[in-house]
Amino acid sequence: MKFTKFFSLTFLGLAFVVFIFFSSIVSLITDWWWYQEVGFTEVFVKSLSTKIIVGFTAGIIAAIFLLTNLSLALRSKIPWLVAIPEALIGTSQPLNLNSRLLGKLGIIISCIISAFIALIAASSWHDILKFLSSSPFGQKDPLFGQDVSFYVFSLPVYSLGLGLIKTVILISLIGCGIIYILRGSLNLSSFFPKLNLSKLTGKSKSLIPKSAKNPISDPKARLHIGILLSLFLITIAIGTHLSLYSLLTAQSGPVFGAAFTDANVMIPLLRVSVFVYGLAAILALFYGVSGKIAPLFGTISLTVIVGLASWIIPSVFQKLIVAPNELTKETPFIKYNIAASRKAYGLDKVEEREIAASKPITAADIAANNLTIKNVRLWDREPLLSTFSQIQEIRTYYEFSSVDNDRYTINNELRQVMLSPRELASDSLPNKNWINERLTFTHGYGITAGPVNQVTPEGLPVLFVKDLPPKSEVKELEVTRPEVYYGEIPNEYVVVKTKSREFDYPKGEENVYSSYAGKGGVEINSLVRRLLYAIRFGSLKLFLSSDITKESRILYYRNIKERVSKIASFLTYDRDPYLVIDRGKMYWVLDAYTSTDRYPYSQPLPLNGGNVNYIRNSVKVVVDAYDGSIKFYQADLDDPIIKTYTKIFPKTFQKLEDMPKGLISHLR
């Protein structure tokens, strides 16, 4: 009977969880299929497993700690009579609180708090993986002699872990303190012997049960509270120690990083604070054992004094000692900032040269640099983009979203070329319905390209590649696979290899159709897959449509920035991907950067809504415009951050020399 009841409750609990998180579960399953299709299951498995392990571990530890402490506080088996002010509950009668009821309430509260702790820990999976696989920078900070990797990889995890531990201990301390006060085990008058609570409430009745008026607290309760208070003070001491290093990744003086006042006043004060908090932790434990509270109050008072001193003294020191002679005092720290910034941004590798341009340019100079003169750009991107749109979009549902500059060897000469893919803008379709948007109009078609320095007599750009189907006047720019399924324009999902023909391009009064021949996309060869994708994308037609067959594939995450970010969200991507033609196919190339805002003393700069003070162009990403396949190439072998990521995801990054030569020649 008990087993049946347990099984029923477990089943109902699981059903409730599935119901609440149903949408997330569907997204998780369909994302797993997507990662399988693009070949990056390593990223999916490692990120998900790390989230689960870290979140579960943190949640279980928090739950055990909270429940253990609450259980110790609730160990009394007798009913409690607690006098609570009449103003709060509307009656002057004492409440009869049952310890079993409070125990169940404690379990619920502990589980909720533990769940939040688990979510916070799981969301930091990325920092934890970097910490476990960190690579040294080989550069040390000038104040503490720590390798930069300590600030970039270790300190964030230490701060996170300490913050979670401190939160759990503080909640336990407050919860247990309230329980002990309510049950009369902890005597408030032992802390505040001169406090007359009746004056505060205006009532003759005390807030504290009669059993608590004995000046001697329950020894077990006192020991329990003493241990928790000691642990909490230890976490404050450790946090104060870590804040020493945080001075190097913050700005309080004229430049980023610790300044003169920080180095000569703030750091000594923080070290004194660490000692004082450590002493307070020992005395808190001493109070729990002996019951003598005077030394503990004395030490806590000292911590308050040290805290006030840490706030007042640096300000006074800055105004009276530093400000009158600021340049002299701050010069060494400004030098630290300049040196760190040069290293963090790679400026220390820049070679400076002076070029004397005193001689006038002659006809001979121009003749000797004829190739350079031929590639002087006449067309600006914005006017050219507008011109391409006017003369080459052909239909309103096509769009040129950007123009890219590149260089190609044409007729044995290196020529600068401006090109733009003709993408499909589904929002501009004349007849919008589900079949047109998802099955028929699935892709853009072809490119428009021309030299940067030539103009027709009509003032229009000369075009190497133009029209539909694309016609190329130079073999180096011939495109044999002109369909653009993946591009810069945000597109929703489409389904290919269906019974419905896919529109390629208009040809006079008729249209040319084709069928997708690539391997991209997730197979939807079962009713289960069709159902889950119908739920995910909110379209029952995905499940019911007779046009979809067992050979059909669904293509999504088709915006190239979104696509690569789904795999490597830890990289920062350039705002301007560029298109490259190689062996008749079109590829998108994206510059990806590793960055951090925790490089000591380096001056931060704004980037993508945040700040960074270290950055490297460490990765080149290539996306096939037809089948959506993705390759990540490690372009910087010395960057410690990308070295760390290659340890975490060894199958994700390839060597740059493995990139096809036709693409390497176009890298920026």
N, C-alpha and C positions, 0 to 999 in steps of 0.2 A: 504493500500500500504506500509506504513511504517512498519506495523507488519510483512507483508510478507518478506520485505527486511531484517528485524531483524532476522526472523526465518531462512531465507536462510543463512545469515552470521553466525548465531549460528551453524547451521547444518554443514556448511563448516569448521568452526573452530573445531568442535568436530571430524569431519572426519579426519582433518589434524592431530589432537592430537593422534587419534587411529592409524593412519598410521605410525606416528613417533615412537610411543611407542608400536606398535603391538606385537613385540617379548616379551617385558616386561609384557604386559597384559596376553599373553598366559602362560608365566612362572608363573605369579601370580595365575592364575586360576588353573593350574595343581598342583602347590604347595599347594593350598587350599585343593584339593582332597587328596593330600598326607598327610597333617596334619590331615585331618579327619580320614584317614585310620589308622594312628599310634596313634590317640587319644590325640593329643596335639594342638587342635584348640585354646586353651587358649593362647598359645604362639604366634600363627599366628595372632589372632584377636587383642591381646593387643599390640603387636609390630607394626602391620600395622596401627591400629587406633591411636596409639600414634604418629607415624610418620606423619600421615595425620593431626591430630589436631595441633601438634607442628609446623609443616611446614606451614600449612594454616594460623595459628594464626600469626606466625612470618612474613610470606609473606604479609598478609593483613595489619598488623600494619606498616610494612616498606613501603608498597605501599601508604597507607593513609598519612603517614608522608612525604614521598617524594613528592607526588602529591600536597598535601596541601601547602608545602613550594614553590614548583615550580609555583603553581597557583598564590600564593601571589606575587611572583616575576614577573609574566607575566601579571599582572592585567591591564597594560596599553593597551588601545584600539587603539592608534595611531601607524601607521607604524614607524619603527625605521630606521634611517639612520646612519650606523656605518662605520666609516673610518678604514679600515684595511690596513696594510702596503702593498705596491705594490708587494714586493718580495714574499708575501704569495699567492696572488691571480692573479698576472699578470696584474693588472690594478690599477690605482690610484683613480678610481671612487668609491664612497661610496656604500655599499650594502644596498639594501632595504629589511629589514627583517620583515616579517609579524608575529605578535605575535601569530596568530592562528596556523600558520605552526610550529612555535617553541613550541607551546603548545602540538601539536600532537607528535612532536619529544620527548618532555619531558615525555609524557605518555609512549611512547615505551621504553625509557631508564629506567624509573622508574619501569616498569613491568619486564624488564630484570634483573635489580638489585634486585628487590624483589624476583624474582624466585631463584636467587642464595642464597639470605638470607634464603629463605624457605628451600632449599636443605641442607644448612649447619646446620640449626636448626633441621631439620628432622633426619639428620644423627646422631644426639646426643640424640636420643630418649632413648637410654639405660642409659645414665648419668642422664637424667631427671627423669626417673622412679626410679632410685636408690635414687635420691635426695628426691623425694616425699615419699618414703617408707623406709627411712634410719633408721638403728638401731644403738644405741650408742655403742661405744667400751668400755666405762667405764675407759678409760685411757686418761690423759691429757698431752699436751705437756709442757715442762719445762719453756718455755719463756712466752707464752701468756695465758696459762691455758685453751686452747681450747680442747674439746674432739677430739680424732683422727677422729671421723666420720665427723667433719667439713672439714678436709683436704681430706678425701677419697670421701665423697658424695656431700658436699655443695660447696666447693671452685671451682671445675671444672665447675659447672653450673653457679656460679656467674661470673666466668671469661668468659665463653662462651656468656652469656647474655650481659655482659658489652661490649665485643668485637663487637657483632652484633650492639648494640645500637650506639657505637662509630662510627662504619663504616657508618651507615645510616645518622647520624648527620653530619659527615665530608663530605659525598657526597652531602648532602643538602646544607651545607655551601659553598662548592666550586661551585656547580651548581648555586645557587642563587647569589653568588658573581659575577660570570661571566655574568649572565643575567643583573644584576644591572649595571655593568660596561658597557656592550654593549648598554643598553638603556639610559645610561647617568644619571641614578638615583644615582649612587654611584661615588663620586669624588675621584679618586686615589690621587689627589694632596692634599686632606685633610689628607691622611696617610703619603705621601711623598712630602711635599710642596717644597722641593728644587730639586726634580728630574726633569731633563730636558729630556723628552722622545725623542725629536727630535735629540739629540746627540746620543741616542742609535740606532735609526733607520737610521740616515743619511738623513732623509727626513724633509722637512719643515712642512709637515702635521703631526698633532698629532694623537696618537693612540686613544685618547679619544674624543668623540663627543664634539662639542662646548658647548652644554648645560651642560656638566659636568665640565666645567672650573670654575664654581662658587665654591668657597671654602666651601660652605655649602652644605652638602649632602641632598638628599631627606630624610626628617624625618622618613617616613614610612620604606624606605629601610634601613636606619641606625638602626632603632629599630629592624627590622627583623634580620639583620646581627648580631646585638648585642645579641639578644636572642639566636640565633644559636651558636654563639661563646661562650656564657656563658654556654650553655648546653654541648658543647664539652669540655670545661675546667673542668666542673663538672665530666664528665666521666673520664678524666685524673686523677683528684683528687681521685676518687673512685678506679681506677685501681692502682694508687700508694699505696693506703691503702691496697689493696689486695696483692700487691707485698711484703708487710711485711711478710705475712704468707708463701708466696712462698719461702722465705729464708730457711725455715725449711725442704723443700722438694727439695733442690738443694745443690750442693757442691761448696763452694768457698774457704774452708780451708783444713786442713789435712784430715778431715773425712766428711761424708755426713751430711748435716744440717748446721744451722747457727753456725759460729765460733765466736771467740772473737771479731774480727773486725766487723762482722755483728751485734753482740749484742750491742757493745759499740759505734759504729760510724754509720754504715749503717742504723740501725733502727731509731736513732734520726734524721738523715738527711732525711729519707723518710717521717717521721712525719712532719718535717718542710716543705717538698715539698707538702704534702697534704694541709697544711695551706695556702701556697703560691698559689697553684692552685685554692683553694677555694676563696681566695681573688681576684685572677685574674678573676674568674667567676663573682663575684659581680661587679667588675669594668667594665667588658665587658657589663653587663646589664646597668650599670650607663652610659657608653658611648652611648648605644643605645637610652637611654632616653634623655640625656643632650647634646650629641655631643662632649663632652670634651674627647679628646683622650689621652692627656698627661699622666694621671694616669694609663690608661690601658697599654700604652707602657712601663711605668716604672715598672709595675708589671710583664709584660711578660719578660722584661729584667732581673728581679729578678729570674723568673723561670729558665731562661737560666743559670744564675749564680749558682743557687742551683743544676741544673743538672750537670754542670761542677764540682761543689764541690763534688757531689755524685760519680763522676768518679775519681777525683784526690785524695781527702782526704783519702778514705779508703786504696788506694794503698800506699800512703806515711805513713799512720799510721801503716800499716802492716809491712813495711820495717824498720821503725825507732823505733816503740814501741813493736810490737809483735815478730818479727823475732829474736831479740837478746835474748829473753827469752821465746821462743815459747812453750816449754813443760809446763812450769808453767802456762802460759796464757791459753793454749788450753786444759789443763787437765780436767776441769769441763765439757767442751763440748765433749771431747772424752768419758767421762763417760756417758753423755747423749746418745751418739751414741751406746755405748755398751749395755746400758740398753734397749734402744728402739729396737735394732737389736735382742736381746734375746727374747723380747716379741713378736716381729713381726714374727719371725721364729719358735716360740714355744720352744725355747731352754731353757727358764726359768723353764720349767717343766721337764727337763732332770735330772735324779738322778744320781749322780756320786758315784761309788763304787770302792774301791781298792781291787783287788783280789791277794792274795798272792799265788804264784805258785812255792813255794820252794820245795815241796815234789815231789819225782819222781813218775811216773805213774806205778802202779803195775798190775799184772794179775787180782787181785780182783777188781781194779777200772774198768778195761775193762769189766769184767763180769757183774759188777753192772750197767754199761752203755751200755749194749749189743745193745739196740734199737738204740742208737745214732751211734754206730759203724756201724750198718747195713745200716744206711742212709748217710754214708760219700760218697759224690759224686765222682765218678771216671770219668764220662763223662762230657766233656765241651760242651757248646751249639753249637759252630760252627762246630767242628768235627762231633757231633751227627747229626746236621742238614744235613751235607753233606752225612753222612752214610744213614740216612733216605731216602734222595733223590735217592741214588743209589739202595737201596734194596726194597723200598716200594712205589715209585711213580707209578710203574706199566706201565703207559703210559706217553708220553711226554707232554700231555696237563694237567697233574696233577702237582701240585707244593706244596712243604712244605715251607712256607714263614718264619716260626719261630718255635722255640722250647720253651715250657713253663715249668717251674718248679712248681710242686704242691705237695700236700700231700693227701693221701687217706688211709682210714682204710681198709687194705686188710688182710683177715684171722685173724681179731682181732688185727692186728698190724698196727701202723701208719708207712706208707712207703712213702718215697720221690720218686715221679714219674716224668718223663720227657715225655711230649706228644706234638703232633703236628697234626693239622687237614690237611687233603688232599684236597686242594682247586683246583678249576678249573682255569687254565690260558688260557683264550680264545684266547690270541695272539698266542698260540702255537698249535692251532687246525690244523690238516693236510689239511683239506678241508674247507677253510674259505668262507662262504657265509652267507647271511642274515638268512636263516632258521636254519643253524647250530649254528650260533652265538647267535641268539635271541630266538629260539623256542626249539631247540633240546639239545644243550649243555648248560644247565642253572645252573648247580650246581656242587660243589665238592662232595666228598663222603668218609665218615669215617675218622678215625684217626689212628695214630700209637703211641703206648705208651709203656714204659718200665721202670724198676727200674733204679735208677741212679748209682747203685753200682755193677751191674752184667755184666759179659762178657762171651760170648760163647767161646768154644775152638778155634774157628776160629778168635777170636778177634772182633766179632760183638756184638752189644748190644742184651741182652735178651729182648724179646718183650712180653708184656702182651696182647696187641691188635695189630693185623697185618692183612694184605692181604685184598682182595676184594672178596666178601663182608666181612666186618670186623669180625674177629674171636677173641673172648676174652677168655683168660685163667682164668680170675678172674671175678666173677659176679659183683663186685663193679664197674668195668669199662665197663660193657656191654652197648652198644649203640643201642637203638631201633629205633632212628630217626637219621640215619647217614648222611642225605643230608645236605650239607653246601651251603645255598643260600646267606648267609651274612658272610663276612670275612674280612681279612686284605688286600687281593689282590684287587686293584682297578678294579671294573667291571662295564661295561655299563649295560643298562637296559636289561631285558629279559621279555618275555611274557609266562605265564604259563596257564594251563588249556585250551590248544588249541587242535586242531585236530591232531597236530604233537606230536608224543610221545617224552618224555624227556629221554635222555640217563642217566642211573644210573652208570653202570660200565661194563667193558668187562668180558666175561666169555668164555674163550677159543677162538674159532673162531667166537663166537656169542656175541651179546650185550644184556644186560638186560635194559629194559625200564620201566618207571613208569609215573605217572601223579601227579602233585602237589596236596596235600590234605590239605594244610594249609589255614589260613584265611588272610595271608599277601598279600600285593599288592593292587593296586588301580583297581577297576572294570572299564573295558572299554566296557560297555554294551550298548553304543549308538554310532551313527555315529559322533555326535558332539565330544564326548570324543576321539574317534579314530582320528578324524581330528586334534584336538588340540595337541594330543600327537605326531602325525605325523609331525606337524609343529615344535613342541618343539625339537624333536630329529632329525629333518631333514631327515625323511625317509617316503616316500610316501607308502611304503609297509605296514606300520602300518595301513594305512587307507584302502588299497586295498586287503590285504591278505585274502584269503578265509579260512585260517587255524584258524583265530581268530573268536571266537564265543561270545555270550552274557555272557558266564560264564568266559571268559578269564580275567586275571588280569595282570597288568604290574608292575614289580618290579624294582625300581630304588633307588638311594642313597644306594647302597648295600655295599659299603665300610663302615665298622662300625665306623671309626673315622669321616668320612664325615657325616654319618647318625646321630650320636649323636650331632655333631657340628651344624647341621642344626636346631636342637631343642634348644640347649643351647650353643650358640656361645660365651656366656659370661664366660664360664668355660674353664680352660686349662686342656688338657687331656694328660695323660701319653703316652709316645711313644710306650710302649709295653703292649697292651691288652693281656690278657691270657684266655685260654679256660678252662672251668670247665664242668665236666660230673656230672649230677645230675638226678636221676630217669630215666636214659636211654636217656636223651636229652642233647644236647650240648648248652652251654651258653658262650657268651663272657663277660668278666668282665673288665671294664675300671676304673682306678682311675682318678677322676676329682678334680681339685683344684680351689679354689677361690684365687685371688691374686690382688694386687694393687702395684703401684709404688709411692704412695703418702703418705706413712706412715712417719710422721715427725721423722727425725734423724736416721731412720733405714738404714743401709748400703745396697744399691741395688746390685743385682746379675743378670747376663744375663740369659734370659729364652725365648726360641722360637723367637729369633731375636729382643727381647726387653729387658727391665729391670723390675724386681720386687723387692720390699723390704718388702713384706708381703705375706705369702702363707700358705694355710691350705688345707689338704686333706679332704675336707668337703663332698664330694659326691662319691658314688659308683654307677656305671652305669652297668646295665645288659641288654644284647641284645641276644635274642633268635636266634641261628644260622639258624633255619629252617623258622620261620615265620617273623623274623625281629622285633618282639615286643620289646619295650624299657621301662625300669623302671629306674627312678632316685631315689636313696635312700640318705637321709641326714645322713651323718656319724658323723658330728661334730655339736653338739647342742649349742656350745658356740661361734661359729664363727659369728661375726656381719654381714659379707658380705653375707653368705648363709642365715642368718635370713632375711636380706633385700630381697633376691631373693624369699624366701618362701612367703613373703608378696606380692611381685609383681605377682608371679605365684603360688598361693596356691595349685592348682590341679596338678602341675608338679612334686613336690617332695613328696616322701613317707617316712615314718619313717623306720629306719634301722631294727627295730624289726619286721617289716612286711615282710622282705625278707625271703624266704624259708630257713629253717635251713641247708639244704643240700648245699646251696650257702654260707651262713654265715661262715661255717667252712673252706671255701677256701679263704676268704678275706685276703689280705695282710696288 
